[in-house]
Amino acid sequence: GREDVRLWRMLPQHKLVLLDETEEKTIEGLGIRSSDNVLIEVRNTDMSWPEEVSNIINQNRVIDRRAPTARINGTTGLNNLGNTCFMNSSIQCLSNTRALSVYFLRELHLREVNQENPDSLNGLLALRYGNLIKNLWSCASRTIAPLKLRWTITKFAPQFTGFAQHDAQEVLAFLLDGLHEDLNRITNKPYTEMKDSGDRDDAEVAAEFWGNHVARNRSIIVDLFHGQLKSSLKCVMCGFTSVRFDPFSCLSLPLPENKNVIIEVFVVRLDPTNQTTQYCLWLNNQYTLNHVKKRLIAKLPAVTHFLFVEVESSTVKRIIDINETLRNINFPLYAYELPGNGPTPEDYVIVYNRHYATIDNYFFSWQHRQVHLFGTPFVVPTRRSEETSQSVSVKERIRTYVKKLYNFDEDFSGDLMSNINITKVKENGRDCCVCPWRALCYGHTLLDAPELGECEYLTVDWSSAIVHLIRQYDDDVKTIQDSSVADAKQRQSQPVDLSACLNNFTKEEEVAEWYCERCQTHRCAIKKLDIWRLPPFLIIHLKRFTFQGGKWVKALRTVSFPESFDPTPFMVQSSEISQAARMRTISVNRLTTVLVEADRGDDQYDEVSIASMDDEELVNSNNRNPFTNSSSLSYIASSMKTISKSKINDQRPFYDLYAVTAHTGQMNGGHYVAFAMNPNKQWYCYNDSQVKKTTKKRVLSEPAYLLFFERRNLNLDDLLPSYSDRCGDPLFDYDASVIMKDVLRDNSDKDRGLPCSIQ
């Protein structure tokens, strides 16, 4: 596609100029003369660009013609280092989380690196990420190669090593957790005991669970991204309910499971002159294959029996039992018509098409030929025909079937069809079913006897001279599509709304076995999840990947998501509206100070009493951090909305979309692209190193995988820590340059000489 090709103008001394990619530009407008050389660059299979990889290795200088995009803060691309689009998209979305970027641009992370935390990454991830954020917002280069950050991630998370495709949500979760532990303000995590909820009020239990959480976890990540879920289990016998309130940083929503799925079936008729027909049936995935058979017989009244198989690489992967559940079957299926008017079909044999290819270089004598299977298998009956009383050999039946299937003329196929070689093979179509394996036999020749024996699979061995004719026939003959195909595609294309995903997340579900404390035995229970507390920045993960039939399958349903939404209907209907509104005005620093006093034994405050305080009592009026703001910092900070001084306890907590990670393709061969709103209110598409303007309409139509929302009317200063009143705090009383040297000392030899940007 157009996204996989770039054009370069070649200058003397092997210098390259990346040409402007806008469609309005002409050759004359780009300044290309008749004597100039233009280089066409094609993206690698691992989604990296050859030019970027070469420059990362050789540190060559590349001139950029896309100056208007590069001068805008936050529009720097990230080089694909070999299927690292999953990491690049997550980083770009986090980079456009303005409060977090301001935190790193003010270098507040240098004051909060916690080396004493045994769960931390020794502060290395926080420092690497902070340096990358500075480069992304400095406009110093059009692209950056995040080598050092990737090395840090793979060092502490070996599952991300290599050049395979990974999950963007998994690396995002690792980044958030790693940054939190590196920046945790708690040096010694106290022991906390989770008490049973009993019959206490939910607000009291939630405050206790949240207090235990922040007693061990207090960082900028907790302040910005952590919310709270209510999980309840109710015994169906005695009604006893156990309630927990667990924190979350990413709200993972399973897509609503559509009980009806598209069953794609290719029907192969017994008469080869009838073309193969494709059907798409809309059935409940709990049904058995017998329902598919009934639907097909209703469409084809003359047919009474089918053989259902899974075909893979021109061989039958498995024959499916008629009573197997549809959700355990990999589609599409092939349904072969079988003869027989009674309750059971006649005997049959499965036939493969194959030919031999000669190998010039081989070590053993039996290796001079190689077997190749092609085309679609076909089924031939083996019983005596009802139209004639004489027995017809299986070999003759196959000859007749093939002649009709490929429409061979008698003059052309006389000698060829009479000398056709049919062999007995195993299910894989490559090994003989008669000879032992040590004989290295490709198949035992079938004789002209009516009986087939115990063999169930045969092959038609074609000569190389006719193989190309058969393949050409397969290409020319198109499969007929039934009207059900268009109807099924229309049903599948209907999008599911984000509210449906939230309703599906909060619906009740039955737990088969749960230990009830009141009954003192295992009982069935009703489980329910509810949203209790939402963070200032909400990350929603749409769980598209599920493990079905022994492999990972991606749900291709389109999820429509709004530009802004009100999550109140999906929260616990007690005091969530006023609680969410208060969270906009509560200063994180003041709340942290109160919790610290409570941890030290001061019973003057608890979280319930905090919630009842006036807004003016909670807003911290101390002087903010005196760090000097750079142009990048002021650029982001200027876009943050100031808080209203009026009472807002009765307002709903609206959230606005600011970033999206989209995934196209399947799990192993897909590609991640990020979309984010710049502080200038313009949406940009971050496709690895390519950063282009885009429209809000396109963003809302993308196959979203991660959604990033920001609560409306946030005050930037209320979310960032202030150290003006912490001069004597030993945790923050140190030189930032010293901590950087200490953290990076052990890794300096490994990082030396690694370029991190392309100028």
N, C-alpha and C positions, 0 to 999 in steps of 0.2 A: 504494500500500500504506500500511499504518499508519506505516511509517517515513518516509513522505514528507509527512506532515501534522502540524502542531503547532497547539495552541490557546493563545490569549492572552486575558487579561482586560484590558479597556480601562479605565484610570483617567482622572480629569480631567487636563487639560493634556497630553493625548496620551501619557501614561505607560502602559507595557505591563507586565503580569505574566505570565510564562510559567507556565502551569498544570502541576501535577504530573501526570506521565504514567502513574502506576501505575494498574493496572486496578481496584484495590480502592476507589479514591477515587470518591465520589459528588459530585453537584452541590452538595449541602448541605455535604459535607465540605470542598469547595474554597472555600466561602464565597461562592458566586455567588448573587446575588439576582435577582429577576424583572426589575428595572430595569437590570441590568448588561448591557453589550455584550461579546460574545465574538467575537474575531477568529480566523478560520481561515486559517492560513498554509500554502501549498502550495510544496514545494520546486521550485526552478527546474530547467530541463532540464540545466544544467551542474552540478547537485547542490549548488549554494549556496542559502542561505536569504535571501529578500528582506529580512527584518528585519536580518540580520547585515550584508548589503551596505549597507543604508541607514545603519546605525549606524557602520559603518566610515567612510562618507563624511561624515555629519553629526555624528558623535561624540555621539550622543544617549545618555542614560543608561537602561539597562534593568534593571528589578528582577528578581531571580531567586527563585523559590520552591523550587528544588531545593537547599536548603542542606545537607542531610545528605551529598549526593554531593560538593558543592563543598568541604566542610571536610576531606575526605580528601586527603592529599598525593598528587600524581601523577595526579589524576583530572580535570584541566583539559582541556577540549576545544580543538580547533583549527578556526577558521572555514574553510569552503570558499571560496576566492577565485575560483572558476570552474574546475571540473574539476581541483582540486588535491588530490583524495583520495589520489592516488598519493604525493604528498609528505607529507601529513598522517599516513598510515599508517606510512610509514617512520620519520618523526620520533618518533611515539609508541612504536614498538618500540625505537628507540635510546634514548629517554628512560627506558624501563624496564630498560635495561642498567645495573644499579645501580652497578657500578664506574666506568663512564664518567660517569654523572650525578654521583657523588660527586666525581670529578675536577674537573668544572666547578663544582659547588657550593662546593668548597674554593678555587675560583679559582686552581687550579694552572696552568690554561692561560695565565693572565696572565704567568707566569714563563717559559713555554716558547714564546711566540709568536716565530717565526723570520722576521724580515723580510728576512734576507740570502739566503734560499733562493729562487733564480730560478724554481723550480717552484711556489712557494706562491702563495696568493691574497692576499698582503700581510697575512696575519693577519685579514682581514676576515671570512671565513667562521667561523673559530674564535670570534671575539668575538660575532658575531651569534648563533651557535648557543649559546654560553655564556649570553648574556642571555635567550634563549628558554627554556633549561632552568631558569634561576632563576624565570622567570615561571610555568612549568608546575608547579613544585614549591612555589610560595609560597602557593597557595590564595587569592590576592588577587582572582581573578575566575573565573567559571565557564567562559569561553572566551577564547581569544587569537587575534588575527589575525596570522599570521606574515608580515607584509608585508615587513619588512626582510630577513628571511632569504630569502624568495622573490626579492626584488629582487637580493640578492647571488648567489643561484644562477643566475638568468637572466642576470646580468651576465657571469659567467664561463662559463656553459654556455647559449648562445643556443638550443639545441635544446629547452629547456624553456619558452621564451617562449610567449605566447598562452594560449588557453583550451582547447586540445586535450588529450585524454587521453594520458598517457605511462606508461611502464613504471616500477613502483615499485622494481624491482631496479636499474634504471639510475640513478635519482636516489639510491638508497641507496649504490651504488658511487661516485657522484660525491661524496657527503657524506663517506664514509670516506676517499677519496683526498684530497679537499680538506682535511679536518681533519688528516690525516697530514702533508701538506706544510706546512700552517700551523704545526704543532706539532713538526716534525722537529727533533730535538736536534743533528743534524749540520749545521753551518754550511757547510762546504766538503766536498762529496761527493768522495771519492777515486776514482780510476780502478781498477776491478776487472776482472780477466781470468778468464773462465770456462774452466778447463782441462777437457780431455776426461777422462771417467771411467776409461778404460782398463780394466785388470784390478783396480783398487783396490776395497777393501771399501766397501759402500754407506754404512756409518756414517761413514767418512772423507770420502767425496765429499759426503754430506749436510751434514756439519759445515763443509766448505769453502764450499759454496754458501750455507749459512745465515750463515756469517761474512761473506761478501761482501755479503749482503743487509743485515745489520744495520750493516755499515760505512757504508752509504749511507742507510739508513732506520732510524731509531730514534725512536719516538714512542709515546704512549699507545695509538694505534690499532694499531701493530705488536705491542705487549705484550698487547693484549686480543683482537685479531681475526685476526692473521696466523698461518697454518699453512704446511705444506710438502707438496707433492705430488712423488711420484717418477714420472717419465716415462721409459719405456724403449722403444727401437726395436731389434728384432733382425732381422738379415738372414736370409732364408729359405735362402740359398745357402751362406754360409760360417759362419753362426752368430754373427757379430760383433754385439755389443750396445753401444749408446750409451745412457748414463743421464744424466738431468738431474734436479735437485731445484729446483723452482720454487715461489715463495711464492704464497699465495692469501689473500684476505680473505673471500671468499664461495664456498662450495662449490656449484657449479652442476651439478645432476643432471638429465640428460635422462630423461624418463619412458620406461619400457621400451616399445619399439615393438612394438605388437601386430601381427603379420603378418596376422592376420585382421581385417577391418574390416566395418562394416555398410554394405551396398550398398542404398540406398533407391531403389526403382523404382516408378513409377506406370504401370500397364499400361492403355492405352486401346484397347478392342476395335474391330474394324472395324464391327461392328453397334452403332450408337449406343444401342440399347435396353439393352445391357449396361453396367452402371455401371463406372466406373474403379476398379481394384483396386490397393491399395498392398501391395507386397512388401518385405521386408527380408531380404536374403541375407547370410549370414556366410561371406565368402570371403577368400582371401589377396590382399593388395593388389598382389602381383606378377602376378596373373592378368590375362588380357585380358578385354575385353568379351564375347568369344565364350563364356567360361564362364558369364557372366550369362545369355546367350541360351539356353544348354543347360539351365540351371536353370529358366528360365521355361517353356521348351517341355516340360520334364518335368512341370511343374504344369499346363500347358495343352496337352494332346496334340493338340488340333485346330488349333493355331497352328504355322506353319512358318517365318514370316519376321517380323522386327521392324525398325522404324526407331528408333534410339536418338538422342535429342536432349537438349540442355540448354535449358530454358525459363526465360526471365527477362523480366519486365515484359510478359507476354502475347505475347512473340515468341520465335522460335527463336534462341537465342544461337549455337549451332553444331550441326551434325550430326556425330556421333561415329563414327569408323571402328570396325569390329568387332574389329580387332586392336590397339586402343589399350589401354595398361596402365591398370589401375583407379586406381592412385595418382595419375595425371595427370588424373583426371576430377573435376569438381565435382558433388557430389550434392545433391539428388535428381535422378534421370533420369526422362525420359518415354519409354516404349517403346510405339510405335504399331504395332498389328498391320497387316501388309501382305498383300494377296491374292497368291495364286500357290502352286501345288503343286510346281513344279519347283525346280531348284537356285537360281534367281534370282527375286526378287519382280517383280510387275508395276510398271508406271510409276505414279507417284503425284504429287499436288500438295498442298502445305501451305497451309491456309486460316486466316486470322486473322479475328477479330471486331473491328469498329471502328465508331465513329460520329463525327459532326461536332458541335462545339460552337460556337455563334455568339459572336463577340467584338465588343463594342460599340465599344471604343476600339482603333483600328488606324491605322497610318501608310500602309500600302499597300493597294491593292484586294484583293490576294490573301491578305491577312491577316485577312479578316473571318471565316474559319473556322479551327478548330483540330482536328486529328486526335487522337482518343483510342482506344487499343486496350484491350480488356478480355477477360476470360475466358481459357480455355485453347485454344490452336490445335488444329485437328483435321486429319486426313489423309484425302483422298479419292482412290480409284484413278481412273486416266484411260483404261485400256484397255476394249475391248468386253466387256461382261458375258458370262459363259459360259452363263447361263440363256436368253439371247435372242440371236438372230442379228443384230438391228438395232443400229446404233450409237446410243449414248446420249450426248448432249452433256455436257460437264463441268458446265455450268451447271445442267442438270437433275439431275445426280448430287448437286450441292451442295444444291439445293432439297430433294431427298428426304432427304438426310442431316440437314439442319437440322430438317426437319419431325419426323423421328423423335427427334432429339436432345432437342429442347425440348418434344416431345409436344403440338404445336399441333393444335387441332381444325380440321376442314375449313372450318366456317362462319367461324371466326375468322381463319384464315390465307389464305383464298382470294385476295382481291385483294392482300394484303400480300406473300404469297410469290410471286405471279406478277410482281409489279413489283420484286422484290428486285434490288438492284444489286450486281454482282460485278465487281471490278476487278483488273487485273494490276499487281502492285507488286514492289518489290525485297524483299530479305531483312528490312529494317527495318520493313516494313509501312506506310511513310509516303510513300515516293516511287515514282513511276511507273517501271516497267521498260521502257517503250516510248519515252516522250517524253524528250528531253534535259533536263538539270537546269534550264536557263534557261527552260524552259516553265512551271516551277513547278506541275507537274501532280501531283495526289495519287494518280493511278491511271488506267489506260486501261480503259474498259469492255469486259468479256468478251462476245463475240458467242455466238450459239447454235450455233456449229460444233463438231463433235466434237474437232477438233484444238486443242491448247492452244498450240502453238508452243514456243519456247524458254523461256517463263516458268515458274518453279518455285513461285511464291508468288502466292496470291490473297487477296483480302479480301472479306468480306461486310459491306457498308455498311448498317447498321441505322438506322432512323429513331429519333429521340429518344423517340417515343411507346412504343416496344416495348423499348427498352434496359433499363428498370427491371424489366420482366417477365423478361427473360433473366437479369439479375443476381439476381433473387429466386429463379429456378429454380436457379442455381448455388449459392445459399446453402442452399436446402432439400434439395438432393440431396447426401447425404454420400458420401464415398469409402468403399468397402468395404475393410476391413483384413483381410489374410490372417493366419492364425495365426502366420506367421513374424515378424510385427511384434512381438508380445509376447515371443517367444523371444529376438529380437535385443536388445530393451530390457533384458531380464533379464541377458543376457551383458554388455552395455555397462555396466550398473550395478555389476558386480562390481569392488570396489576393488583397487588395487594397493598393496602394502605398501612402506613406506619402505626396508626392507631389499632389496626387489627393485630399487629405484632405485639403491641403492648397489652392488649386484651388477652392474647394467647399466653403471654408471660405471667399475667396475674390470675389466670383461671385456676380453679381447683382441679387437683388430680388425685387419683387413688394410689396409695402406697400399700403394696401387698402385705408387708410384714414390718411392724414397728413395735418396739417394747414400750408398753404403757406402764407408767409408774404406779398408777392407781390400780389397774387390774393385775399388776405384777406378772404379766405374761405378754407374749407377742400377739398383737391385734392388727387388723386392717385399720388404716388411718387415711384421713383426708389432708393432703398437703396443699398449702397456698402461700404464694409469694406476693408481697406488696412492697411498693416503694414508700419508704418513710421519710427519708431526707435526701434531697438532691444537691449536688455540689454546684459551685458557680460555673464550672465548665463541665458539661455533660458529654460523655463519649458513649455512643450507642453502637454496638457490634451486632450486625445481622448475621446470624449463624447459617451460612449457606452450605457449609460442608458437613455431610453426615456419612457415617460408615454403614453401608448397606451391601449385602451380598458379597462380603469379603473384600470390598474396595471402597475408597472414598468417592462419594458422589456429590456433585454440586447442584444445588437447587437453582434453577435458571429463572425462577419467577421474578418478575419486575416488582420492586417495592417503590411505591410513590411516597415521597417524603416532602413535608412542607418547608417553606423558607423560615417560618417561625411557628411555634406551637405552644399550647398551654398543657403542661403535664398534670395539672391538678386532678382531672377525672381519673387518673390512673394511680393516684396516691391514696394512702389510708385516709378515710374520711373522718378524721377526728379534729386535728388542729393543723393540718399540713399547710393550709393557705397562709395563715398568719405566721407559721414557723418559717416557711420558705421566704416570705416577704421580709421577716426579721433578719434572715441570713444575709440579705443584701447590705444591711447597714451595720451589722456587728463587726467591729474591727477584730481581725484575726489575732492581732497582738494583745488586745485587751482581754479577749476571751481566753487566750493561752495563759495570760498572767493570772486570771481568776482561777483557772483549772490548776495551775501550779500551787496557788495558795490553798486550794481545796485538798490537793495531794499532800501538802505539808501539815494538814490537820486543822486548817482554818475552816470551821463549819459555817462561816458567814455566807459563803456562796455555794451553790450547787447549780447544775445546769437548768433545773426547773426554775429556780429563782432568777437565773440569768434571763430566761425566756420571758419573764414577766417585767423586766426592766424597761425603762423608757429608752427610745432610740438615742436621745441626746446623752444619756448616761453611759451608753455603750460605745459610742463613736469616739475613737481615740483622737484627742486634740493636740497630742504632742507633736513636736517638730519632726518632719520626715527625714529620711536618710539624706545626708548632705552630699552624696556623691554627685559629681558633675555629669550631666547628661550629654551624651554624644548626639550627633545629628540623627542617627538611627533610633536612639532612645526617645528623643523628643518627637520624632516622626510617629512612633507607635503610641506614645503617651498622649499625644494630642488627639488621637482618634478615640480614646476611651471616654465614655460618657460619665459626667459627674452625677452624683446622687442628688435626689430631690430632698429638700429640707423639710418637706411636709410629711405628715404621717402616711406610711404606705403599708401598714399592717394588714389592710383589707384588700390589697392589690394581689392579682394572680401572678405567679412567677413565670412570665413568658420567656421562652428561649429562642434565640436567633441562630440560624445556621451560619457557620463561618468556614467550614472545611469538610471535604468529602474524600474518602479513598474509594475508588472504583476498581472492580476486578472484572476483566473480560477473559473468556476462554475457560478451559478446565483447570483443575487444581495443579497439575504438573506442568502444563504448557501454557498457563495464562500469563497475564500481564497486569500490573498495578499502576494506576495513574492517580495523582492527587489533584484536587481542585481546592482552592482557598481564596478567600476574600482578603485582598490587600487593605491596609489602612486607608488607602485612597478610595475605598468602596468599589474597586474594580475586581472582578473575578479573574483568576489566572489558572491555567492548566499547567501542572508540573509533571511533564512526561520525562522523567530522569533529567538529562541535561537541557532538554528543550522546555522553555517557559514561554507561553503565549497567552495573550488575552483571550478570554472566552466570555460567553454570555450566561446569565443566570438561568435562562431556559435550557441550555445544554446541560448545566450542572444538575438541574432537577430531573433530567431525563436519563442520567447515567446509571449503570448497574451498581448501586452503592453497596459497599461492604462495611465501611466505618463512617459514622456520622458524628460531627463535632458541633456542639451547640454551646452558645454563651448566654448566660442569663442577662436579661435586659437591665439597663440602668445600673451597671456595676461601677463601683468607684475603684480605680486602680490602687490608690493608696491604702484602701481598706484591706486589700489582699496581700500586700507586700509587707515584710517585717520591717520594724524600725528599731535601730540600736542606739538612738540618742539618749535613752535612759538606761543603757546597759554598759556603761564605761567600765564598771568594775567586775563585770561578769567574766570569770576565767575562761568560759567556753568560747568567747569571741575575742578575747584580748590577746591577739597575736598578729604577726606580720603575714599578710597574704602571700607575699613572694616566698616566704619560708615554707609554707605548707605546699606550694606548688613544686618547689625543689624536692621536698621530702617525698612527695607522692610520685613524681616522675623520675626519681633517681634510678630506681630499679629497672625502669623500662626505657631509658634513654638510648641504650645501645641498640635496642630492637627498632626504635623509631627513627634513628638517625638516617638521614638521606631519603626519607620517604616524602615525596611531594604531596601537598595537600590541596593545591589549587592550580588551575591553568590560567595564566594571566592573559 
